[in-house]
Amino acid sequence: MVYVLLAVFGVLGAICRYLLSVWIPNHGFPFATLLINLIGCFLLAVIMKYIARLPRISPVLVTAVGTGFVGSFTTFSTFSLESIQLLEQQMYVLAMLYIGASLFGGLLATRLGFYLSQRWLDRKEAQPHAH
């Protein structure tokens, strides 16, 4: 069953990535890939810190969504390719902005996902009927 869920969520993640990459114009800077990867960092943090702790959510489903959806939604290979292309085009400032925004933005998005997840968990535990 896990393989079926991985495949389903993998297809959904790939479709979402494609649709966002078509919807968001790049105009010389890979905005779409940057946004997709930042969203993916945030989502994976929420999935692993919040969703995984919900009692009614199966660990198999958490794995399928995290690995399948987020794994196929985000794209390190495209980030790497676009970074090298910017460097080859001698767009050094844009390349460094892209690499820096991807690295530090990804870390910040993950931190935000962890932070919000913890707040949601704390709020859930504070509710008397949440137990």
C-alpha positions in Angstrom: 0.0 0.0 0.0 2.9 2.4 0.8 4.1 2.1 -2.8 0.7 3.0 -4.2 0.4 6.0 -1.9 4.0 7.1 -2.8 3.1 6.9 -6.5 -0.2 8.8 -6.1 1.4 11.6 -4.0 4.4 11.6 -6.2 2.3 12.3 -9.3 0.3 15.0 -7.4 3.6 16.7 -6.3 5.0 16.6 -9.8 1.8 18.0 -11.3 1.8 20.8 -8.7 5.4 21.6 -9.4 4.7 21.7 -13.1 1.7 24.0 -12.8 3.5 26.4 -10.5 6.5 26.5 -12.9 4.1 27.4 -15.8 2.2 29.9 -13.7 5.2 31.8 -12.3 7.3 33.5 -15.0 11.1 33.5 -14.5 12.2 36.5 -16.5 15.9 35.7 -16.1 15.7 34.7 -12.5 14.3 31.2 -11.4 11.5 32.5 -9.2 9.4 29.4 -9.8 12.0 26.9 -8.6 12.9 29.1 -5.7 9.2 29.5 -4.6 8.6 25.7 -5.1 11.6 24.7 -3.0 10.7 27.2 -0.2 7.2 26.0 -0.1 8.5 22.4 0.0 10.8 23.2 2.9 7.9 24.6 4.8 5.6 21.8 4.0 8.0 19.0 4.9 8.7 20.7 8.3 4.9 20.9 9.0 4.4 17.3 7.9 7.2 16.0 10.1 6.6 18.1 13.1 2.8 18.5 13.2 1.1 16.1 10.9 3.2 13.1 12.0 2.1 13.7 15.6 -1.6 13.7 14.9 -3.0 10.4 16.3 -5.3 9.7 13.4 -2.7 10.1 10.7 -0.9 6.9 9.7 2.9 6.8 9.5 2.5 5.3 6.1 0.5 8.4 5.0 3.1 10.7 6.5 5.8 9.0 4.6 3.8 9.0 1.4 3.0 12.7 1.6 6.5 13.7 2.8 8.5 11.5 0.4 6.0 11.3 -2.5 4.4 14.7 -2.7 7.1 16.9 -1.2 9.9 14.8 -2.8 8.5 15.2 -6.3 7.3 18.8 -5.7 10.7 20.1 -4.8 13.6 20.0 -7.1 17.3 20.2 -6.1 18.4 19.1 -9.5 16.6 22.1 -11.2 18.0 24.4 -8.6 21.5 23.1 -9.4 21.0 23.3 -13.1 19.6 26.9 -12.9 22.5 28.0 -10.7 25.1 26.7 -13.1 23.3 28.3 -16.0 23.3 31.6 -14.3 27.0 31.3 -13.6 27.7 30.2 -17.2 25.8 33.3 -18.4 28.1 35.3 -16.2 25.1 36.5 -14.1 27.2 36.2 -11.0 25.1 38.5 -8.8 21.8 36.7 -9.8 23.5 33.3 -9.2 24.6 34.2 -5.7 21.2 35.8 -4.9 19.5 32.6 -6.1 21.9 30.3 -4.2 21.7 32.4 -1.1 17.9 32.8 -1.2 17.5 29.1 -1.8 19.8 28.1 1.1 18.9 30.6 3.7 15.3 30.9 2.6 15.0 27.1 2.8 16.4 27.1 6.3 14.1 29.9 7.3 11.0 28.2 5.7 11.8 25.0 7.6 12.3 26.9 10.8 9.0 28.7 10.3 7.3 25.3 9.6 8.7 23.9 12.8 7.8 27.0 14.8 4.2 27.1 13.6 3.8 23.3 14.1 5.0 23.6 17.7 2.5 26.5 18.3 -0.3 24.4 16.8 0.7 21.4 18.9 0.9 23.5 22.0 -2.6 25.0 21.3 -4.0 21.5 20.6 -2.6 20.2 23.9 -4.0 23.2 25.8 -7.5 22.4 24.7 -9.3 20.1 27.2 -11.1 18.0 24.6 -7.9 17.5 22.5 -6.7 14.5 24.6 
